[in-house]
Amino acid sequence: MSNQPVGIPPGDSKPAKKRAVDLDVARGALMAWIVVVIHGMFWLRLVPQPIASFALFEMPLIFMIAGGAYFLSSGEAKGGGGGRAPGAYVDYLLRRCTRILLPYLAYALVCVVIVLVARRDAPSLQDAALVMAAWLNPINGGAGHTMLMLNWHLWFVAPFLIIAALMPLLTPQRIAIGAPLWILAAGAAVFVFVIDRLDTSQIGAVQIIVFYAIWTAFGFALAAAPARFSVRDYAFLLALSIGALAALLALFPEQVSLNMQTNKFPPNGVFFLFCCAWVSLILILVKLMKLSAAARVLADQPLLQPFMRAGYSIYLWQGLGYSAAALIGRHFAWQPIMSWPLAVALSVTLGSLAAPLERINLNRKWWSQAGSNR
């Protein structure tokens, strides 16, 4: 999403650092958008759901940023092989799994306690084991053993973990060099629509991973060549995406829904076109407004800094923050909009307290030292 030129000298870290600030600010802003706006609108029903669904553009951008950040951190930016060597890949996998799973497991254990304590009757050991097994499995995310909004957002963890593990294998395969942007988008759209025709009840999880892997690869490609596509390219894709959505709605009015919340789970072809339109518009604004300077200003804003430093932890703990605020609001007969600031404040506070778990760094060297000390 940066507007920096291509061809950074291998020893010059300043442009890469500047781009990293852009990505950090973008990631923090998106996490704030999700926690404050999206889940305020959806979880507290502050806005009619079909209208609120037109703001659901954040997840493709999150995965694009992940792909761009991987390019900058993996050695690819300096012409190296990144994490493709076996040893480097093991180190990368340990670091990513630690950073994603440790915060998740901490949140999951707290939710296990809450769910068990909230039961009217004392749970048996078998019940406790079932609850713990459901929560400690990030693929399951507590499904079937939850309450309130504790796990409404945890669908994200498993796809993010799997795509992170696949990133060194996916991203070095550069997106077709020289192909126009609209051709790339059209090819991806056809691929997503073909997957739509399959039995999504059986491959829903795979559909989510494939969908967001496409955006991750695109983010990697943009970080590798940020000047590759022009405003004209993005404008044409924006018009093409809107035109395709209008045509689908006209031709198949009974099959096509404009409620993007419905299209998002699992993400289908309509949602892909919707995301193409939004991403194109945002990238046009990034290029025209030269947001790199604005990013450096935003990086110092106190309201955004928690989301930059602890965005993933805040994302996880918002389940508890919103649930607690909803219970308090119910007790005092508040309108949902009155619970909203409390939900955000609790989410940010809990996530900031848990954030040190994001910074634990495990690698092969750590494991070797731990083994030798036993």
N, C-alpha and C positions, 0 to 999 in steps of 0.2 A: 504494500500500500504506500510505499515511499515513492518520492519523486526524484531520488538521487540518480546520477548517471551511471551507466554501465562501465565496467573496466576499472575496478578499484585495484590499485597496485597492491601486490601481495603483502607488503610491509606496512601499508598505510591503514591504520585502524580507525581513523577519525570518521570517514564516511559510514563505516559499519556501525560505529558507536552511535552516530546521529540517527541512523535507521533504526537501531535498537530502541532508542528513546521513542521514536514514532510508534513502534510496535508495542512498547510497554504502555504508552498512553492509550493507544487504540484498544488494547486488551483490557485495561482498567475501565475505559469508558464503556466497553461492551458489557463487562461484568456489572457495572453500575446500572446500565440499561436493563439487563436481565433482572437483577435483584430488586431495583427500585420501581421500574416502569412495567416490564412485562409481567412479572409475577404479582405486582400490585393489581394490575388490570385483570389478570386471569384468576389468581388465587382468591382475591377479595371481591371479585366481580365488580370492579369499579366502573367498567365500560362494557357495553354489550359485546359478547364474545366474537361475533362475526366482524364487527368493526375493529376490535382490538387485534384480531388476527392479521390485519394488514401491517402490523408493526413487527411481525415475526421474521425479521431478516437477519437476526444476530448470529445464529449458529453457523451458517456458511462462513461468515467473517471470522468467527472464533477459530475455525479449522484452517482458514487461509492464514491467519496470524501464526498458528502453530507450524504450518509448513514454512512460512517465511522465517520464523525464529529458528527452525531447525537448519535452514540454509546458512544462517549467520553463525550458528554455534557449532556446527558439525565439522568445520574445516572445508566445506564445499566453497565457501566464499573466497578462500585463499587457493583454490585449485586443488585441494587435497581430496582424498577419497572419503572424507566424512567418517561415518560409522560403519562402512561396508566391510572392513577387515574383521575377521572373526573376534579377535580380542577386543577391538574397539566397540564392536556391536554388543558384546557381553557387558562391557562397562556402561554403554549407553542404556541398555535394557535394565540393568540394575538401578541406575540413577532414575530413569523415568518411572519404573514400577514403584520405587520407593517414594518418589515425589507424589505419585497419584494415589497409591494404595494406603500409605501410612495415614494421611489425613482422612481418607475415607474410612479406614478401620476404626480410627478414634471416634469419628462421628457415629459409625454403626454401633459401636459398643455402648455409647450413651443412649442411642435409640433403643437398643435391646433392654437396657435397664428401665427406660421410660415405659415401654410397651408392657413389660412384665409387672412393674409396680402399678400400672393403671388398671390391671385386671381386677375384677371384683373378688374373684376367688384366688387363693394361692395357687400358682402354677406348679404342676408336677415337674419332675426332672425331665421327663420326655417333652413336655411343652416348652420348657426353657431351652432344651437342645434344639427343638424345631425353630424357635424364634431366633436363636443365635445363628443357626445354619443359614437361615433365610437372609439375615442381615450381613453376615460376614462374607457372603458370596456377592461380589459387586455386580455380577450378571443378573442376579435375582433382585438385589437392592431392597430387601425386606418385604417384597410382595407377598401378600397373604398374611402378614404378621405385622401390620402397621396401624397407625391411627393419624387422624388429622392430615397434615401436609408433610409429614416427616420424610416421605420418600417420593413425592411427586416429581422431583427434579433429578432423581438418581439414575434415570435411564441414560444420562449423558456419560456416566463414569466408564462403563464397560466399552462402548464404542471409542471413547477418547483413549483408553488404555490400549485397545487393540490397534487402533490407527497409529498411536505413538510407537508401538512395537514394530509395525510394518513400515514406518516412515523411511528408515534407511534403505529398504528394498524398493519402495514406491518412488520416492522423490528423485533419485539419480536418473531415472528414465525420463529425460527431458521431454516436455510436451512438444509434439511435432513441430520442429523448427521451421519457421517460415509460413506455417498455416495461418490464415486469417482467423481472428478471434471468433467470428460468427460461425465459421466452419467447425472450430473446436467445440463451441457451445452446442451447435446443432447435433454433432456426433454424440456428445455426452447426453443430450436430451433424448435422442433416439434410444440410447442404451438404457437410460432410466425408464423410459416408457415401455421398453421391452420387458424389463424386470417387473414393471407394474402388472403385466399380463400373467405373471406366474402366481402361484398360490402364496400370497403374502402372509397367511397364517402360519405357513411353514418356514418362510425365509425372511420374516420381518426384520429380524436382527441383522441378517446379512444385507438386506436392503439399506438399512441405516448406515452400516459400515461402508458399503460401496458408495453411497450418496456423498457422505462426508469425506471419504478418501479422495474423491474427485476434486473437492474444494481445497483439500490439503495440498494436493499436487499442484493445483493452480497457484496457491499462495507461495509454494516453493519456487515455481517458475517466475512469478512476478518479482520475488526477492532476487533471483538470479539475473533477471533482465528487466528492471523496473521501467525502462523507457521503451520496451518492446511494443506496447500497444498505446495508441494515441487517444485523445478525447474523441476523435471521429470514430475510432473502433468501438469505444464504449457506447457512444451515442447510437451507433447503428445497432448494436446488440440490444440496447434498451428499447429501441423502437421495434425491433424484431420480436423481442420477448413479449412486449405488450400486445403486438399484433397477433402473435401465436395464441396467447391467452384469450383474446377476443374471438379469434376464429374457433377455438375449441368450445368456448361458451356458446357461440352461435350454432355450431354444428351438433354439439352433444349437450344440450342444456340440462338433460336429466342426469347425465353421468358426471358432469363437471361441477364441482362446488367451489365457490369463491371464499369459503370459510377455510383459511389456511391452517387453522389448528387441526381440522380434519385431514387436510392434505399432508400435514407434517409427520403424522404417526401411522405407519411409516412414511417417510418422504417419497412422494410420487412425482410423476412428470410435471403435473401442474405446479407443484411446489418448487420444482427445479426452475421452471420458467419464471415464476414469481421471484425466486432468489436471484436469477440472472438479471432481472430488471432492477432490483434493489442494489445489487452489487455494482452493476454498471453505473447507476446514478451516483453512488457513493464514490466510486473511483473517478468519475468525472469531476465531482466536487473537490476531491483530493488534488487532482491535477490543476484545476483552474484556480483554486484558492491558495495553493502552495502552503499546505497545512503543516509543513515541517516546523516552521517558526512558531506557529500556534501550539504545536505539540510540546515544545520546550517550555512554553508559558504554562500550559495545562499541567505539566509534570510537577509543578510546584504548588498546585492548588490543594489546600488541606482536604477538601471534600473528596477529591479524586484519589489522593495518595493511598488511603486504605485499600481501595480496589486495585491499585497497581501493585502494592506490596503483598496483599493477602487475598487476591481475587478468587482463587480456587477454594480457599478455606471459607470465605464469606459465602461463596456459591453453595458449598456443602451445608453450612450451618444455618442458612436461611430457612431450611425445612423446619428446624426447631424455633428459629426466630419468629417466623410467620405463625406457626402453630401456637406458640405461647401468646403472641399478640391477639390471635383470634379468640383464645380462651379468655383472656383478660377482657377483651371487648365484649364477648358474650356475657360475662359476669356483670359488667356495668351497663349492658344494653347500649353499647356504642353503635353508631353507624359504621359500616366497614371503612369508610374513608378516615375515620378517627383512629382506627387501629393501624392504618398504613404507616405513619411515621414511627410508631412504636415497633412495628415489625421490621422496618429497615434498621432502626437503631439497634435492636437486639441482634439482628443478623450480622451487622458490621462489628459489634462488640464481641460476640461469640467467635466469629471468624478471625478477628484480629488476635484474640487470645490463643486460638489454636494454630495460628499461622507458623510458629516455629517448626512445626512438624513438616511443613513444605520444604524447609531448608536443610533437612537431614540428608547428607550425601553419602550413599553407599556405593562402593565400586569393588572391583576385584581385589584391589590392594587392601581395602578394609576387611574383606572376608578372609584374605590370607593372614592378616595380622590377628584377626579374631580367632582363627583356627590355631595359630601358633601359640596363643596365650592360654589355650584350654589345657 
